[in-house]
Amino acid sequence: MTRAETFTKYILGFLTIFVVIALYAPIVLTIFYSFYKTRKGKVDWDSFSYEPYTKLIFEKQILESLVNSVYVGLVTVVFSVLIGFYFANYYHTHKGKMREFLQFVIFLPFLLPPIISGLALLIFFREVGLPRSLNTVVIGHTIFVLAIVYKIILNKLETLKPSLMESAYDLGANKLQAFWYVLLPNIKLSLVIAGLLAFTISLDETLITLFLIGDDTTWPIKLWAKMRVGFSKQVNASVTLILILTTTLVLLIAWIISKSEKKIMY
């Protein structure tokens, strides 16, 4: 190995370490400061406490915002999976120019900056006279995550042989029976992955929610409001819990995908 190659290797290694530290150091510090206090820029090692977490558990506003976030996430999953499957199946089974226009309509809200999507939906709801509430947030989240759900389901549908459904029809099955006993078992894993991913994105979505929320609040919005008055231990605890929840969901998705790939290999 030449000197230039060795030098390049060390530079790339240094850059990799720098990027990793820049990405994960704030997360580690947030978790750390949720347990310890600082005084005059120094860590008070005797201040270790679970109190910020217990306060979150028993604080009514935090619990209400968490329940609202879970409600929005679950309803978003139901709507996005149902609509995503319908459009994915339509694209997979039909031909024509409308298919490409359909994809354009589905992907456009996801490709636009969330502030543009949120503002456009806010103006639309105002013009049709629909008051802002958790329901408008659900609509906004569904439109936003639909592209991901649609693509995951479509990718799975395109791996299935066309003769699969045709064989079911030839054996006397109607459309509902063919879907329930033939198509659904083959795509259920993709539906689960799409649903989990939609819930994760919905749980973290803040900007669109900020435009569409009414008198209620969600967990990220409540956290953002607390951050405006300073970074307290309770704020750090809230961020830590959101990180744990979203990371758990992502790891669950990765585990399901890994498990399905192993089944395919064997």
Secondary structure by P-SEA (a helix, b strand, c coil): ccaaaaaaaaaaaaaaaaaaaaccaaaaaaaaaacccccccccccccccaaaaaaaaacaaaaaaaaaaaaaaaaaaaaaaaaaaaaaaaaaccccaaaaaaaaaaaccccccaaaaaaaaaaaaaaacccccaaaaaaaaaaaaaaaaaaaaaaaaaacccaaaaaaaaacccaaaaaacccccccaaaaaaaaaaaaaaaaaccaaaaacccccccaaaaaaaaaaacccaaaaaaaaaaaaaaaaaaaaaaaaaaaaaaaaac
